[in-house]
């Protein structure tokens, strides 16, 4: 029987493909799987994990030994008939409706039952076969429309022969594995993803050419083919356990060994608590900005990896912009452990990261190309991650093999940094989600800035924590500080997964005392347990003066501009943070005449290249001492929320729109961030976008309300006004109590606010409940399925609304969808030009043949405002330029063609771009003011 064929002359026998896949599985076991993953497979098979894994991988396509599949190729079908296998009156349409993955599940289930496997063992094994194309069906889907599609009699005998032949080639028999036990559901999902990985490698015709004669087929031959393919693909696993350091006998030694400095108190506590955890668990590190949380997490992760058999790490960040600097820190850390371990940077603009581009330029493509992205849709980047085309230079480290960077495979690389979306999508009921879990299993997961995720995103984070705990993955969460309720929910979600039950009592969770602090949680002998440490802060600030700026009722930016000019016009460095792009653009325009080149505008509506360049410039100027760039005597940075996260700058003054209290404190974390002598002033926060009206009620701009809602703004306003009337804020000491108050239930503000406060709270609660319900529709399984023993029916409720790349990307982030576009200029003489004015040719084709020009086009991407009407028209009307079909990224890009004045109209929306201020948007007749970040 045939198994693969693009043409009769390239046909590959089914047995050959099954043995190829089994041989690849052996290499995956020997060279890729972490000790933790090997351990769970050994535990469920009495030490025969390698054989079990190879067998399950080898049987993945056994469902092709059915009439429904064998009849698909008319020429090859004649050979099957000639061997005495027929399919009667089965029609092509009937055969098409019976997929070989489900057919294989039926075969495997029957054969395992015949071999004496317990019903519970058969029940977890067959979904692995049924789901090897990325969707796991329910048991009710294992019934063909007609028995002839599956095959009876001699067909059933042939199917049994295939199962037994694969086992025999591997030196085992199915009966000998009958005592296999049921692994945890999370481990089953990991195994499902690894089967797909082995299948995809073995399906690469570059390395596994067709075998048309049975005499050519053997496991020995497949092992030789697989070995050569593995070497060419350059695949390998992660850290070796002997290279991982111990925190025993003085945890500061581990910090000094990796980072060249003595451990700060919170870093030592994190490493010590990691050593004390009896099982994989959850660690939450809360510390002020600049306290060394990242190094604390790295030290703890190394200890957890050594103790629990992990061989790598995934570090998740809130945004692409925060992922880039973190990649450099992870690279340096991983190099100190094992310089040969592959690294990956996982986000759509990774090619703009200079370190990543340098690493990628050292990798030769030998993998397989695939037009589908991780959600079964056309892959936006062609090969899943862009390859560098710019000037090459060497850099220490190893980029992940090209195969890991293909569609759906990024998390399989041992050490990766990416946006939190990479993890959150592992909590969605999407196609091939098991590949993400195969990548996360056997790693340590570190998530930074967890306070930044709203209630909608939090539902996916909770779901991810449940699955990670079920799989035995240690998780480290980092935050400046968390509201007590949020901390408890994160702990509860992890313990739900570890204990596989919904009702978890976290009342024994240690009450937060002191700051910074480290909290740990794990399940041991069927019950939750906890640990805690509090430490003195490494650096404390003088009291921060808090002032509320007096503004007009229309919140025009004049008062903000006047105050900034007065405060730092004669010298000093200030950060102005606005809640919307439009307001940031207005503030910039108002102070630009006074400051000239001493003011920088930074927000997410700048094209990617310009935003990256400005961010790098600002961090060079205002970053940690010793970077080699002299600190300017005067500089104002006007930014949006991009300045809240992983933005390592040090300013003398913060001017900020009112925001929820935790975000205000995040912004204030840029004040006096580094130790510098002779500042000549005290730290100050000036809060704008807040006024109390004649009736004594608080007011704020509509843009702030659209972003944050009234409830959290009112509570923050009360805390800000209290600080302004008193002694300001003591940071970091007051941070926990301020955040607790800002998200608590106790009334805040004067009595005159109580009626508004009650209404705002109810509106907020209703909105939060609605968002929680909406998120539930996309969760991979949900808390109601805790305790379920198998993967059966995992995808029985398809996520049908995910019909475009934008909708897939937006599923884990609430709010209107948005579209990324490439800005190009129409050329009056015909054709197109880049934003900088370089000719792209008549159809845009010049970008394909000129690497420098291609990089410029990539740099001219920007995301349109998240407006439902604008997104709809952009998806419908925007397309790649005709000459872009030759590039894997450009052929998926949407070009927005601008006029000579860098503006255009799109479906009733006026879009304009300025090299100085970025993209502006107005619905004709209605200015757009709510775009944030």
JODA-V25288 format. One record per helix or strand of 2 or more residues. SS is the DSSP state (@ for helix, = for strand). FROM is the first residue (numbers start at 1). LEN is the number of residues. Records with the same first field share a line. If there is no record, write none. Layout:
BEGIN
SS->FROM-LEN ; FROM-LEN
END
This chain:
BEGIN
=->2-3 ; 12-2 ; 282-5 ; 313-5 ; 342-5 ; 398-2 ; 415-5 ; 444-4 ; 475-5 ; 517-8 ; 527-8 ; 544-5 ; 572-6 ; 599-4 ; 634-6 ; 653-5 ; 684-5 ; 691-2 ; 698-2 ; 820-7 ; 832-2 ; 839-3 ; 861-3 ; 895-4 ; 903-4 ; 909-6 ; 918-6 ; 926-2
@->8-3 ; 14-18 ; 35-10 ; 49-10 ; 62-3 ; 67-4 ; 74-9 ; 92-5 ; 100-15 ; 119-12 ; 139-3 ; 147-4 ; 154-16 ; 174-4 ; 185-18 ; 214-3 ; 219-15 ; 241-3 ; 252-8 ; 265-12 ; 293-16 ; 320-18 ; 350-3 ; 354-7 ; 402-4 ; 410-3 ; 421-7 ; 433-8 ; 450-3 ; 455-17 ; 484-16 ; 558-11 ; 581-18 ; 608-15 ; 641-3 ; 661-8 ; 702-7 ; 710-16 ; 735-8 ; 751-26 ; 783-3 ; 805-6 ; 846-4 ; 851-9 ; 868-10 ; 882-3 ; 890-3
END
